């Protein structure tokens, strides 16, 4: 009887962990969020067709882990 309870508890923990990791995978990373915020706040002028320009230093100022940001920026190309 006790074995069945332990197995059920382990299965439930695995299901909860899987749901948690799926939820985390659906969220954007800190770097992606910083880039989205900077794109959103870039001043737009309909007369000037300049694409948004974002500096790494701006992203670094918003993120604690700069090495993670570097890896994600290199990966995204």
Secondary structure, DSSP 8 states (H G I E B T S, - for coil): -HHHHHHHHHHHHHHHHHHHHHHHHHS--HHHHHHHHHHHHS---TT--------HHHHHHH-S-HHHHHHHHHHH-
